[in-house]
Amino acid sequence: MGYNSIVCVKQVPDTKQITGQAMKSDGTVNRAALPAIFNPEDLNALESALEARDRHGGTVTVLTMGLPSACDVLRDALCRGADHAVLVTDRRCAASDTLATSYILSCAVRKLNADVVFCGRQAIDGDTAQVGPQLAEKLGYTLVTYLEDFEFEGRTVRVRRNIGNGYEVVRSQLPALFTVVESANKPRPQALRKALKFKKALSPLEVNKIVTEQLPDADDNTKRSEAANRCQALAKQGLLITQWDLDDLEADLTWCGVTGSPTKVNRIQSIVLAGGDYKEFPPTDAGINQLIYELVEDHTIG
Ligand SMILES: Cc1cc2nc3c(=O)[nH]c(=O)nc-3n(C[C@H](O)[C@H](O)[C@H](O)COP(=O)(O)OP(=O)(O)OC[C@H]3O[C@@H](n4cnc5c(N)ncnc54)[C@H](O)[C@@H]3O)c2cc1C
């Protein structure tokens, strides 16, 4: 029995590279100054979906909501083995908070229809870990967070959850949404043959941009028909990335973008963690006893 999986993936600024220029004066991240990467735990989510397909058959579709440049993570996912890629992009998505993001993603998941949705536990830029749970709620799917391992048994799934200081095994019905942690697996690299093929995959918006650059003097009709021909040729080779806007999703616009986002940012503060004093304890019984004594004494433990 095969399972159709959707993996929600997000393109994020590489927050490990944050330097002075990467922060704006208002304390927000200057995304343009940072390289854009595949959100790390979304690679673990993708690997889980690919493993499920390897074991049981079915399909893996990667889905992102973002700017046209987010196609980079979709191409990366195709090169690692995903079967289909969908970009949801629309100016009316701008300024979406997690509530609006999860609503928009839920419209796309409904249109695709899946047995399982895999999300990363958390994105390294927004860091809220809210999108997965909010998406499950909107879809009415069973939510299992912190997935580390899983095994399908017909229409149920047995999941091992990493709960920090141990693990918990739960059984859930499908359809289900999982948020996947880093310890779940080691993401596979791109396969050479797929990389050679899918690096040429494009979304219609990217095709339009290339046509405009290559035919700067052509009139609009010529550009439109050239772009349509190129899209048709890409589709024949399985290289056209599906692109949807909010109209394609029949989304309720009051739930999208600014109007659908009740979150108001009150204050943004940059916190610089400075190293404090440190104390060394010898690796002996007496040293360990002293360490425990001091940790209890200052109420760090106990
Ligand atoms: C008031 C406000 C305004 C904002 N305006 C903007 C804006 O204009 N532009 C902007 O880019 N961001 C904006 N954001 C940030 C945006 O809300 C979050 O980036 C987004 O909702 C995801 O939240 P997160 O990063 O905390 O993801 P998490 O909840 O930490 O992500 C968990 C998982 O959900 C999935 N996921 C999350 N986001 C996406 C996505 N876009 N596509 C597919 N899967 C996804 C991934 O699997 C990810 O691992 C705004 C946030 C706030 C609070």
The ligand as a MOL file (V3000), in Angstrom:
LIG
                    3D

  0  0  0     0  0            999 V3000
M  V30 BEGIN CTAB
M  V30 COUNTS 53 58 0 0 0
M  V30 BEGIN ATOM
M  V30 1 C 3.5000 40.1150 12.0300 0
M  V30 2 C 4.3130 39.2070 11.1780 0
M  V30 3 C 4.5200 39.5490 9.8420 0
M  V30 4 C 5.2730 38.7220 9.0170 0
M  V30 5 N 5.4880 39.0670 7.7320 0
M  V30 6 C 6.2180 38.2780 6.9240 0
M  V30 7 C 6.4710 38.6180 5.5700 0
M  V30 8 O 6.0160 39.6410 5.0870 0
M  V30 9 N 7.2350 37.7600 4.8030 0
M  V30 10 C 7.7520 36.6030 5.3590 0
M  V30 11 O 8.4290 35.8440 4.6330 0
M  V30 12 N 7.5210 36.2570 6.6150 0
M  V30 13 C 6.7760 37.0730 7.4210 0
M  V30 14 N 6.5620 36.7200 8.7070 0
M  V30 15 C 7.1120 35.4670 9.1810 0
M  V30 16 C 6.1380 34.3450 8.8780 0
M  V30 17 O 4.9670 34.4790 9.6230 0
M  V30 18 C 6.7540 33.0710 9.2840 0
M  V30 19 O 8.0000 32.9430 8.6370 0
M  V30 20 C 5.9240 31.8880 8.8590 0
M  V30 21 O 4.6080 32.0220 9.2940 0
M  V30 22 C 6.4670 30.6100 9.4040 0
M  V30 23 O 6.6290 30.6910 10.7790 0
M  V30 24 P 7.9530 30.1630 11.4010 0
M  V30 25 O 9.0990 30.6650 10.6150 0
M  V30 26 O 7.9360 30.4120 12.8540 0
M  V30 27 O 7.8380 28.6110 11.0880 0
M  V30 28 P 7.6810 27.3770 12.0540 0
M  V30 29 O 6.3100 27.3390 12.6050 0
M  V30 30 O 8.8310 27.3850 13.0310 0
M  V30 31 O 7.8800 26.2840 10.9230 0
M  V30 32 C 7.5590 24.9290 11.1870 0
M  V30 33 C 7.4860 24.2000 9.8770 0
M  V30 34 O 6.3510 24.6570 9.1220 0
M  V30 35 C 6.6530 24.6010 7.7180 0
M  V30 36 N 6.6120 25.9470 7.1570 0
M  V30 37 C 6.7350 27.1260 7.7840 0
M  V30 38 N 6.6260 28.1470 6.9110 0
M  V30 39 C 6.4320 27.5830 5.6970 0
M  V30 40 C 6.2520 28.0910 4.3690 0
M  V30 41 N 6.2560 29.4000 4.1210 0
M  V30 42 N 6.0720 27.2120 3.3560 0
M  V30 43 C 6.0690 25.8790 3.5830 0
M  V30 44 N 6.2410 25.3450 4.8070 0
M  V30 45 C 6.4130 26.1800 5.8430 0
M  V30 46 C 8.0480 24.0030 7.6050 0
M  V30 47 O 7.9290 22.6060 7.4970 0
M  V30 48 C 8.6760 24.3850 8.9350 0
M  V30 49 O 9.7440 23.5560 9.3300 0
M  V30 50 C 5.8280 37.5290 9.5500 0
M  V30 51 C 5.6150 37.2070 10.8900 0
M  V30 52 C 4.8790 38.0210 11.6980 0
M  V30 53 C 4.6840 37.6380 13.1360 0
M  V30 END ATOM
M  V30 BEGIN BOND
M  V30 1 1 1 2
M  V30 2 1 2 3
M  V30 3 2 2 52
M  V30 4 2 3 4
M  V30 5 1 4 5
M  V30 6 1 4 50
M  V30 7 2 5 6
M  V30 8 1 6 7
M  V30 9 1 6 13
M  V30 10 2 7 8
M  V30 11 1 7 9
M  V30 12 1 9 10
M  V30 13 2 10 11
M  V30 14 1 10 12
M  V30 15 2 12 13
M  V30 16 1 13 14
M  V30 17 1 14 15
M  V30 18 1 14 50
M  V30 19 1 15 16
M  V30 20 1 16 17
M  V30 21 1 16 18
M  V30 22 1 18 19
M  V30 23 1 18 20
M  V30 24 1 20 21
M  V30 25 1 20 22
M  V30 26 1 22 23
M  V30 27 1 23 24
M  V30 28 2 24 25
M  V30 29 1 24 26
M  V30 30 1 24 27
M  V30 31 1 27 28
M  V30 32 2 28 29
M  V30 33 1 28 30
M  V30 34 1 28 31
M  V30 35 1 31 32
M  V30 36 1 32 33
M  V30 37 1 33 34
M  V30 38 1 33 48
M  V30 39 1 34 35
M  V30 40 1 35 36
M  V30 41 1 35 46
M  V30 42 1 36 37
M  V30 43 1 36 45
M  V30 44 2 37 38
M  V30 45 1 38 39
M  V30 46 1 39 40
M  V30 47 2 39 45
M  V30 48 1 40 41
M  V30 49 2 40 42
M  V30 50 1 42 43
M  V30 51 2 43 44
M  V30 52 1 44 45
M  V30 53 1 46 47
M  V30 54 1 46 48
M  V30 55 1 48 49
M  V30 56 2 50 51
M  V30 57 1 51 52
M  V30 58 1 52 53
M  V30 END BOND
M  V30 END CTAB
M  END
